[in-house]
Structures are given as C-alpha cells and as structure tokens.
Amino acid sequence: MPQVGASIRRPDDPRILTGRGRYVDDLVLARLVHAAFVRSEHAHATLTALDVDAARRSAGVAAVLTGDEAGRLCKPCRGTLQHYQGMKSGAMLPLALERVRYVGEPIVAVAAETRAAAVDAAARVRVGYRPLAAVLSPAAAVAPDAPLIHPDLGDNVIYEARLAGGDAAGALGASARVWRRTFTTGRHTGVPIEPRSLVADFEPATRSLTVWMSTQVPHMMQAVLADLFDLPEQRVRVVAPDVGGSCRESFLSDIHAREQTIEVAVGADADGTLTGMRARIVAAVGPYSAFPRSSVVEGGQVLRLLPGPYRLRHYDGALSVVAQNKAVTSQYRAVGHPIAAAVTESLLDQIARDLGLDPAEIRRRNLVRPEDLPWSSPTGNVYDSGSYQAALARLLEVARYDELRREQAKARAEGRSLGIGLACFLELTGPGAQFYGVGGAPISGQDGATLRLQPSGTVTALVGVTNQGQGTTTALAQIIADELAVPVEAITVLAGDTGVTPYGGGTWASRGMPIGGSATLLAARALAQKIRAVAGVLLEAHPDDIALAEARASVRGAPGRALGYAELARIVHFRSNALKGLEPSLEATVHYTNPQAWTFTNGAHLAVVELDLETGRVRVVRYVAVDDCGRIVNPALVDGQIAGGVAQGIGGALFEHCVYDDAGQLLTATLMDYAVPTAADLPAFELHHLETPAPSIAGGFKGAGEAGTTGAPAAILNAVNDALAPFGAMLSEQPITGERVLRALGRL
C-alpha cells in the first residue's frame, strides 16, 4: 500500500507526550552558567551612567558583560538586503552603547552558576538614563520635527518602494465606481510552548563553538554566528534538538510583527468585475531592521500580494517602512499574507454588498480560472497552478452555503446577529534564492538530503529541513518508503544538526515539502538506482530489469532470483570484492531548489460568527476550510498544520495585540494581558482538501504551513462585517475587540 497519501502517526508523539522530549532547557553541560540581562526601562534614552560593581561581587557570578566589552567580542549587525534597493538600518549591537532605542533593549549581560543568581545580580546593576522623545507611531516617525532614532541615517524611513503593473490610474478613472478604505492591523507576536533558548559551548583550544538552540534554520545560524564572532564556519556547529513550536517569540525582548496601515482604492464595473487597485502601505517596525532577514519583507509581501487570486490587471502600490521606538519586528507565520488577504477580501465583500451581489458570486466573477493559468499578476508574481474556482465551489458545497444563508435569515429574524464570511486566498510557498540569498543573507534557497542503506537493511536519511513539531520527519519517511519499497518503521530521519546533515535552508516560507521533500524524493530515487546497480551485478541482470518491492531486489520475471536489502547491504559493506569493480556505495545525496521563483498554494475558507450586541464579543460558531497544497504526503499532518494556522489566524483577528502606552511601555507583556485563543474560543474545524500538483516541483508538493493563518483573519473580518451590516456598521481594524465592535455600533 502506498505510504504517500496515508495518515500515518508521528512515531515521536509518545515520547513527546509522555515528557521524554529533549529540549534546549533539558541540556546540562559541565561548567554551565546561566545568563540574565539588564534591559532598558525607556523607549528612547541616552545612557548617562552604568554601575556593575555590585553585580560582579554577587554570589555565584561568573562574569558581567557591558556594551564596551561585548563589542570587542561580537560584531554589530545591520539587517539589510541588497535587492531591496535603498534600504538602510542602524547598527544593532550585542549590548547597547550610549543610547537605548526600545523598552527591553539589552544593556548588560550577567552569567552566574544558577538562573536565580544571575537574575539577582542583574537586579543590582544601576543604569542612569536621560529620556529622549520617543517615536511611537508611523505619523510621528515622518513628522517634520521627528526625533531621529539613528541620527546618522538622516530620517526614520528604513525603506520605500513602488510596484506597478498596467495602468491603475486609467483603470480607476474608467471604473463605474471606486471604493476607498483604510485598514489597520495590530502588532502581535508568537506565543510558543517553548520560548527562544540556546546553550553554547566554546572550546578555546580549537576555537570551536557548539550551540544547541530552538531554531528552524541551523545552517543560517551557523553562518551568522561564525560571522559575528569571526570564527571559521566549519568550527561552528548548530544543533536544533526537539523544538516546542515555530514562530516563537517573547513579548518584550523578541520580535513582533504585523503592525501595518493600508490605504487602498479599488475600482469595479457595474457587474462587479474588478478593474484596478491602488494602495499605500505603511509598515511600522522597530528601531533596527532585524538581522539577517530584515524587517521589510512583511511589508514587501503585502505590496506584492494585494491583488490576491483575482484577474486584476492594473495595480499601483507604494510601501513605506518606518522605524519606531518599539520592539524589533520581523517575519512571522504567513509573512504579509494575512494582511493582504484581509484587505482585499474585505473590499470584495463591500463591493458585493453595495452592488447587491452575493459575496460568493463576486468571487466567481473575478477569481483566476483554469484556462488563465499560468496567471501573471500585475505585481510580477506568476501563479503557476491552483484551483481557485474549484476551491470556492467545493467550499460552498461542503459548507452548505445556501442553507447557511437561510439559517442566517432565520437567526436574524429571531434577533440574533449572525455573520458569514468568505475568504479566497493564495500562499507563496517553496521559494528558492529569491527571498534572501540574492540579497546577500546567508539563507540557503536549496536543501539537501543524504540517504543510506545500512548493513541491517534499514535506511537512514539526513536532511537539511528541520522539524518543529509539524511532522516533517514522518512525511519524509513516507516519501522514502514508497521510493525504496521499505516500511516506514525501517527508516530513521535525522535533522537539525549542521555537523551531520547536508547544507540546507531549513524550514521557513512553507518550503519543507516543496524543497526538502523534493530533495528527499530525488535522493531516494538515486539510492534506488544504486541498489538496482548492485543487485544487477550480484544477480547477473541488467539494472533496468531489477524490481524493488518489500525491501527486496529481484529480477523481473524470475522471482526466485532476489536479494533482501539486508543481505545486499552486507555484501556491499563487508564483501565488496563481490561487486566486480562497482563502487561499494549504498548512499546518495541530492540537493534541490525550486527552478521557479516559488509555487502557490491556494484556498477558500468560510467563517460563521455571532455577535453579542451587549458586550461586542465575537463568538466563532463554525469554520470550514478548503485548501490546495499540491500533492499531499500525509493528510493528518496537513490537517494539523491547517488547524493550527486557523487557530493562530483567529487569534490575530480577534484577540492578540501588543499594546504600547504613550511612553513606549509595553502594556501586554504577560499572558495576563496578551489574549490568545483557547480551545473554548474555537469550534471544531471542518477541513477539506484539493490536490493540484506544483508543475515546477519534483514531487508536485506545495506548502501547507501558513495557509490557515492566511485565510482566517479575512474570513473572520468578513463574517463580523456581515453581522454588522444590518446596523450600517463596518470594521477595518484588527484585532476585532469587543470595544471596537461596540464603537462601530455607536454604543460606546
């Protein structure tokens, strides 16, 4: 029975669920010390005094490091990408010198025998500040008298760009009507089971550094650490053990994301056909551009993705990325996609409402059709494949859309405020070097896989992509099992260690299956060819006549002439003289990259919500999703990715918000203040799939990791506005809090 397409359980689950996982925090090394940091209490200030003597005298303290001392050990970094022309950033130092630029910026590091001792010593550090005016909004950043966060840069604008295709001005001018709105998305962050953590071990005799860390990108971190500490790259080893989730951030000291304002105008003909779009995006980031991925990619993604999966030919977009005295921002699950989808999908619903069209019908009239593919977006994206119309049709069918509308009418007649929201979207997945490598960042666009047939007849795979709980190693084992005709139980997949795995980009941008899966597929095929070649010599047959089945190599038409993998492998490893000059190798390595820029996943989601008109609370009653992520390796794993993404997207739509006060202090610095959805806030998700193979990808795979996060905010926003429509109210801000609902209703 084929393994690809089967919902095989992850073999590691019992180990993890019974508490036997091995995370960074479980590692205990000889001479281990623990670090604590003294962080800035001000959003913007000069440092006037620093006294660390008491901290150095504290019990158990091994070292205290200030900015001057850290600067002699570690280089500063600037998170700029060369292909974002004109981009600039202030230098980010390991520890602040002279000035601090956000609350939480590290000033002093303390190392001690225990975590408690380090924290106690850090509390004894005395820092003097002279507060400066802080920049806390995009408008303040570009005001004529704006305080300069980095005076040497001349202003607070990190990056500006314009992207146009067709004739947006002409199209809007000729439109029957033009709709204009301004959308805002609140800043939020990840809330992982495991926070970001690392353990480092430096061997001075060989100047070798080994770092265990919760990371998606071990090889990137190897390159970054080697550069920052001026070490030969081969002397740096990065290991990612069990990782408790991805997109992991903390509230105060780590990256945030999503804070953007989008002013948009969309034109349409009288029948609802979209004619043109103009947009101005302001992405409000932190005082530094994050290194090495930068803080501008999220805004750039919104700029390129606003036309969505629609046959829109005329577009003109402008992006401005501005610095603020808030925490640094960078990439976060579904980078830019949820923002772009929410804007475009909300406008489609508004157009449909004003023209008397059903929201489903306006999408039918505008979605890319099969005969349009490949479709070139006016932003330059090429939609290589997809099921845009089919996904919507399937969604309407499985959700029983017409019946839902009848139920909604009945509920409204009973005085209940029920809303139905649709969202059609696409997701850029499986990119090659176009994201980062061309910009000079040490982030590989390719991934490698090495497969070995061991003397026992089992298979070991070493892969560059990593696993953060999504089941990557299980899916890769399924691919190998089908290609080599061995049971999944006979396959071991090792990942996350630069000392042993092939060089690769790791896991980001939903590239695990498109890139890592394809590398593994091709490596399995290459190993199969080696097995056939060896079997051909031993069985005196042409390799093309060797069939592989049930962990055996046999001669077609002569089932009695066969060798089991274990017997064949033992001959290669221990009796290689029997190979008659053939290379004694049962190992294959393949590196793979997408020959195209990327491939697109697509989907259609539907949300049903009910509003409490007294409190403004939004309750999600039902959620239905149809996703097309190409060839599916393991449906259960894909369901897990979609469900987790939807939950995360609902969190961003309704709950999560990093709120700052007028002094730049983060008010939502703990889970007492930063709301995340719980199981009680979410319905049982109804998940369905289509499979349109990616034409440029070896296995036809597309990414699935970010689709749920992309579709959910748009579907929720549209459902809420559908519920508000009878009251003449509409929201354009996320998160959709009870306060915002009541204000829209005029009840606050």
N, C-alpha and C positions, 0 to 999 in steps of 0.2 A: 504494500500500500504506500503511495507517495506520502512523504513527510511534509513537503511544502504544501501549505493549504490546510494542515491539520492543527487543531488547537491543543498542542502539547503543553503540559505543565512545565514550569521552570523547575529544573531539578534543585536549584539552590533555595527555593522557597522554604522548605522545612528548616534548613539551617538558619536562615534569617529570622523566620517567625518564632523559633524557639530560643532566640537570643544568642546564637553562636556565630553571628556575623563578626567580622573583624574590621572595625572602622579605625580611622586615624587615632581617635581618642583611646583605643584599646592598646596602642603600641607603647611599650615601656622599654626604653633603651638605657644602657649604662650611662652614667653621668648626665642623666636627663635633667634639664631645668625648664621652668615654665615662664612664659612671658606675659607681662601685663603692660598696658600702655596708658600714659597720661595724654588725654585728648583735650582739644580746645573747647573751652566753655563759651566761646564767642564765634559768631558767624564771620566776623571780619575784624581783625585787630593786629596791631604790631606787638611783638613780644618785647617787654621792657626789662624783664628780669627772669632768671631761671636759677633756682637753688635745688641741687640734687644731693647735697651732702648728707642730709638726714636719711634719704633713701639708701645711699651707699652704705651707711652704718647699720641699716636694719638687719635683723637676724635672718640668716639664710640667703641673703642676696649674693648672687654670683657676679653680676655686672649691671651697670646702669649706662645707658647709651643716650647721648644727646644728638641734636641735629648735626653739629660740627663733626662729631665722631662718626656718626653714621655716613656722612657724606664722604669720608675718607675710605669707607669700605664698600660703598654701593653707589653706582652712578644715578643721576637723576634721569627721568624718562619723560618723553613727550608723546602723547597718543595721537600722532598724525599719520595719515595715509596719503601716499603720494598721488594716487589717482583722484583724490578729492582736491582739486587744484585750488590753491589759495587758503587752504585750511591752516590754522595756527592753534597753538596751545601754550600755556605757561608750563614751565618745567615742574614736574611732580617730584618732590624729594622724599626720601625714605622717612625722614622726620623733619618737621617744619623748622625753618630758619627765618628769623626776623619777623615773619608775618604768618598769620593763620587765616584761612580763607573759607572755612566752614566749621560748624559745630561738629566735633568728632574727629577733626584732623589730628593725627598723632604728633606729639611733641617730644616725648621721652619714652623709651622702652626700658623695662626693668625685667631682669631674669633672676629667678630665685629657685630654691630647691623644691618649693611647692607652689601651687597656684595661689593659695591663700597668702603665703609670704610675699609673693610678687605683687598682689593686689594691695596688701598692707603697706608695702614700701612705696608703691606708686602714689598712695594717698599722702605720703609725706613729702612729695615733691611740691615746691612752691613756684608758681608761674605768675609773673606780672604782665598785665595786658594794658594796652591803650586802645580802647574800642574805636573802630572806624565805621563810617556809614556803610551799611550792607546793601547789596543789590539782591532783591528778593522777588522780582517779577520781570518778565520779558520787557515790559514797557520801561521799567526803571533801568534795565541794562542798556538801553539805547537812547535814553533821555540825553539832551544836550549837556546837562551837568552831571551825568552819571559818574559815580566813583569808579575808578579803574581798578578792577580786580588784579590785573597784571599791568602795571604802568608801561612796561617795556613793549607791550603789544599794541598800544595806541588806542584800543577800544575793547569792548566786551563781546564783539562778534567773532565767534570761532570759525564760522563757515557760512558762505552764501552760495546758492546755486539756482539756476533756472533750467527747466526742462520743458521743451515744447515740441509738439508734433501736429501737423496740419495747420489749420487757421482757426484758432479758438475764437479770436475777436470777431471774425467774419461769421462763424457759425452761431455764436451767441447773438450777434446783431440780427441774424436772419431767423432766429427761433421764434416760434409762436409765443413762447413765454420763457422767462428766466427766473429761476429760484435761487435765492441767496440766503445763506445761513452761516453762523459761526459756531464751531464745535470746540469743546474743551475736554481733554482727558486728564484726569488727576494723576499725579505722581504716585506710583506704588512700587512695591518690591516683592521679592520672593520670601516665602516662609517655609523653610525646609525642615525636615525631621532632624537632619544633621547640619549644623552651621558650618561655614567655611573653616577649615582647620588644616594644620600641617605640623609635621615633625621633621626636623632637619638634623642630619648627622654629617659633620665635616671632619675629614681625615687630613690633618695638616701634612703628614709625611708624603702623601701623594697628591695633595691639593684636590681631593675628590669630595664631592658633595652628593649625598643621597637625601632625597626629600620624599616623604610619604605625604600625599595631600589629597583632599577631596576635590578632584578636578575632572573635567571632561576632556582635557587636552594635554596629556602628559608630554608629548613631543614639543608642543608650543612652550610649555613651561620650562622644559629643558633648555630650549634656546634662549628664553627670556632670562632665566637665572644665570646661565653662562655669560650672557652679555652684561648683565647688571653687576656681576661680581668679578668680571674679567677672568673667567675660568675657561679652559678648553672644553668645548661642548661634550666631548667624549668622557670627560671627568665628572659630568653631572648626570645623575640618574634620578628619574622621577617615577614614583610608583603610586598608582591610584588603587588602593585596596577596595573593600566594599565601600560604596558611596551611598549615602542616605538621601538620594534625590538630586535633581539637577536644578539649574537656575536658582542657586542657593545664595541668598543674601541676608544680611542682618539689617536692622532698622537704622542705626545711627552711623556705623562706620564703613558700610559697604555700599555697593552701587544701588541706585534707584533707576527708574525708567518711566516712560510713558507720558511725561508732562509736556503736552503739546496743545497748541491752539491752531485751528484750521479755518480760515475764511474761504468759502467756496461758492462759486456760481455755476449752475448747471442749466443748460437750455434743453428744451424738448419741443417737438412738434405737437400739434393738437391731438394726435393719436398716441402720444406718449413715447415716441421714438426719440432717444437721446441724440442731441446734436453737437454739443460741445461742453467743455468744462474748463473753468479757470480756478486756480487755488493758490492760496498763500499760506504757507506752513511756518509756524514759529515753534521751534523745539527749544525748550528751556532746560538747559543741562546744568552741570555743576561748574566749579571754578577751574577744573582741569578736564581735558579730554582723556578718557580712560586709556591706559596702555595695556596691550598693544592694539586692541580692537577699535579704539576711539569711541567718542560719544556722538558721532554724527551719522552713523549708519542707520539708526532708527528713523531719524527724520528723512534720510535719503530713501529709505524703503517706502515711507508714506508717499513721498513725492512720486515714486515710480509705480505705486500700486493703486492709486486713487481711481483710475479708470475701471478697475475691477474686471470681472469676466464678461464685460459687455462690448458690443460692437460700436464703441465710441471712437471716432476718428480724429477729433480735434481737441487738443488739450494744451494748456499753458499753465505750468506750475512753478512756483518760486518757493525756495526754502531758506530760512534764516535760523542758524543755530547760535544761541546766545548763552553766555556764561552767567551764572548766579552764585551767590554765597550759600549754596545748599550742597548736600552730598553729591558726589560724582555720579553721573548716570552712564549707563552703557547698555549692552544687549541683554535682552530678557525674552523669555519664551515667545516665539512668533513675532520677533522684532518688527515693529511697524505695522504688521498685517491687521491686528485687531482695530487699530486706529483708523486705517484706511477703509476697512470693510464697514465699520460703524458709520463713518461719514457718508459713503456712497450709498449704502443700503438704506440709511435713514432718509436721504434725499429721494431715493426711488419711491419709498412709501409716501412721502409728502407729495410728490408729483402725482402718484396714483390717486391719492385722496382728493387732490384738487381737480383732477380730470375725471373723477368718477369711475376710475378703473380699479379692479381688484389688484392687490399687491402681487399676486401670482401672475396675473395677466401682463402687467407692465414688464415683469422679468422675462416672460416668454418672448415678448416682442423685442427684447434687447440683448438677451444672452447670446454669446457666441454659439453658432450652430456647427454640427459636424462637418458640413461642407465648407465652412470658413477656415478650418484648421489646415496648416498651422496659421494662427492669427497673430499679426504684428500689432501690438498696442502702440498708441502714439507716443508712449514713453520709451519705446525701444525694446520692451520685453516681447519675446516670441513665445506664445502659448503653443507648445509643441504637440499637445494632445489633451484630452479631457472629455468629460461627459457633462457638460454644463447644462444643456437642456434636459438630458436624461436624468441627472441627479435631481433637478427640480420636479420632474414628472414623478419620479419614484417617491420623493418626499411627500408630495401631495396625496399620492396613493396610500402609502403606509400610515400617514398621519390622519387619513380620512378627512381631508381638508374641508370639503363641502359640509360634512356632518359637523365638524368643529364650528364652522360659521353659524350653523343652525343652533348649536348648543350655546354659542356666544349670544346670539339674539335672545334666546330664552332667558339666559342668565341676566342680561341687561334689563329685560322686562321685569325681572324679579328684584331689580335694584342692585345687582352685583356688577362690579367693574372688572370685566374680563377682557384681556387683550391678547391678540395673536400676532406674533412677529415672525417674519421670514428673513432669511439671510442667505444669499448666494455669494460664494467667495472662492478665491484661489489661494494657493500657498506655494511660494517659491521653495523648492527643495533640491537636495543633491547638487549644490553648486561645486564648481571646480575652483580654479585660482582667482576667478573674477571678483570675489568678495574682498579678499585680504592680500593674497600673495602678490598680486600686481601692484599693490600699494606699499610693498616693502615690509609687511608684517610677517613674522616667522610662523605663519599658519598654513600648513600644507593643504593644497587642494586635492591631493591624491591620498589613497590609502593602500596599504599592503596587507597581504595575507600569506603566511607560510604554513603549508600542510605537510605532515609527516606520517607515513605508515610505520608504526613501531613494530619491533620484533614480536610483540604479543598479538599483532593483527588489529590493534586499535589505532585510532587516528588522533593526533594532537594538532591543534590549529593555534597559531599565534597570529593575532590580528591587531591592527592599528586603531580601529574604532573601540570605544570604551562603553562600559555598562554602568548606568546609574540607577538600576532597578527596573528598566523598561524591558528586560529580557533579551537583550541583543545577543548574548552568547547562545541562548536557546535557539533563536531564529537562525543564527549562522550554522549551528549544528544540524538543523533540519535541511538546510541547503546542501551541506556536505553529505548528509545521509543519502539523499536522493542521487547525487552525482557519483558516489562511490559504492552505493548499494551496501551500506553498513547500518546497523541500528543506531539510533541517536545515543543510546546508552554507551556505545563504544567510542564516543567522540568526546574529547576534552578541548574546550576552547579557553585559551589564556589571553588576557588583555590587560592594558593599563600598566605596562612596565617598559620604560624606554630601554632597559638593559637587555631585554629579550625579544620584544615584539618588533615587527617591521615598522619603518617610519610611516607615520600617517597623521592626518589632520585631527583625528579624534571624533567626538560627537558634538555637532552643532548644525544648525540650519537643516534639520531633518535629513541628514546625509548618511545615517547609519546603514540603512539598507541600500539606498541607491549607489553609494560609493563603496562602503565596507562590504555590503552583501554581494555586490558585483565582483569585487576583488576576491572574495572567498569563493564565489561560484567559479570564476576562471581558474583560481588556484586548484580547486577540486578537479576541474576538468584536466588541468595539466598533470596532476598527480595520477589521475585515471589513465592518462596516456602512458605514463611511466610504468604503471602496473601492467598495462597491456604489453608494453615492450618487454618487460622482464618475463612475463608469462609466456610470451611468444617464443623467447629463447628456450625457456625451460620445457615448454610443451611442444616445441618444434612446430610452431604455427606462425602465420603472419599476424602481426599485432591487430590488424583490422578484423581478423577472424576471432579475436578474443572477446568474450562477453563477460560482463561483471554483474553478478547477482548473488544476493545473500552472503556477502563477504567472501566470495569465491571468484576466481578467474577460470573460465572454462572455454574450450574450443567449440565454436558453434557447430552443431550437427554431430558432435561427439561428446556427449555429456560425461562419459567416463574419463575423459582427459581433462582434469581440473586440478587446481591447487587452491586450498583455502588461503586467505590473506596471511594468517599467522605462519603457515608453512612457507609461503612465498617470501615473506619478510625475513624469516630466519635465514633462508638461503642467501638473500642479499646481504644481510648484516654479518653472517658468520661463515658462509661458504661462497664468497663472492667469486671464487675461481670457476664456479659452475656457470657463470654468466658469459663466458666466452668473449671477453673483451668489452662487454656492455658496461657502462658506468654503473657502479653499485650504489645507486641512489633511489630512494623512495621518498623524496622530498621535492616540493615545488613551491616557488614563491612568485606571486603575481602582484604588480602594483597597478592600480586602476584610477582613472579620473574621468569625469563626465566629458565627452568630446564636445558637448554643447555648453552654453553658459550655465544652464540649470534645467530642471524639469518641473512641471507644475502639477501639484495635487489640486483637486477642487472638491467642493461640497455644497450641500444645501441643508440648512438647519431651520427648525421651527421651534419656537418657544410659546408657551401659554402662561400668562401671569394673571394674578388677581390683585387688585389694589385695595388696601384698606383706606377708605377716604377719611377716616378719623385720624389715623396716625401717619398716613403716607407710606406705610410699609408695603413692599412688593413681595409677593409670595409666588415662587415659580411652581406652577401646577403640573406642567408637562414639558418634556424636552425630547424632540425627535431629531435624529441626525442621519444624513446620508452622506457618506464620504467615499471618494475615489482616490485611493493611494496606490494605484497601479496593481501589479501582481502582489497578492497578499501571501506572506510566508506563514504567519501564524495568526488566525483571526482573533484568538483570545488576547494576544499581546496588542494587536491593533485596537481592539475594543478598550483595553486598559489605557492606551495612550489617548484615545478619543475621549473617554470618560474623564480621565484626569485633566485633560485640556479644557473640556467643557466646564468642569468644576472651577478651574483656575480662571477661565474667562468670565464665569458668573461672579466670581469673587471680585474681579476688576470692575465689572459692570455695576455691581450693587453695594459692595462693602469696602473694598480696600482703598486706602488713601493715606499718603504720607503728608500730614498737615503741619505746616510751619506757622509760628506766630510772627508778629511784626518785627521781632528782633532776630529772626532766623533760628529760633529754637524749635527743634522737632517735638511736636506735641504727642505724636503717636509712636513712641519709642519702645512700647511693650505690647504684648497681646492683650493687655487690659484696655488699650486704646485703639489698636490697629485691628479692625474686624476682619476676620476671614470666614468663609462659609463653612458650616459644619454639615454633617450628614442630615441633620434636621432641616436644613435650609434647601436641600436638593431633592428633586423627585428621582425616581428610577429612570435612568436614561434609556431611550429606545434607539438602538444603534443598528444601522444598515449600511451595506457596502456595495459599491460597484467596482469593477476592475478594468481599467483602461491602461494597458502596459505602456511604460515610457519608451518611446521609439529609440532614444539615444542611449539607453542604459542597458548594460549587458543582460541583466535578469528581468528587465521590464519593471523593476521596483521603483516606487516613489516613496517619499517620506510621509509619515503619519503623525509625528510627534507634536506638531503645533497646530493642526487643523482645528481641534476643538477650541483652543484658545483664540483662534482667529474668528470663528463663526459665532461664538456665544455672545460677546458684547453687542454685536449688531442685532442678533435675534432678540436679545433681552430689551435693548433700547427700542426696537420697533414694536415689541409687544406692549411695553409700557406706554408708548405714544399712541398705540391703537386703543388702549384702555382710557387714555386721557382725551382722545379725540371728541367724544360726545360733549365734553366740557369746554371745547375750544382751546385746550392747553396742549403744549408740546415741550419736550425737553431736548436739549442739545449738549448736556453736560453729563459726564460720568466721573465718579460713581453716582448712581441714581439713588440718593439717600431719601429717607422719609421727609426730611426738611425740604429738599428740592421738589419733591412731589407736591407737598402742601403749598409751597410758594407758587408753583406752576398753576395750582388750582385757585390761587388767591386766598388761601386760608391762613396764611402767615403774614 
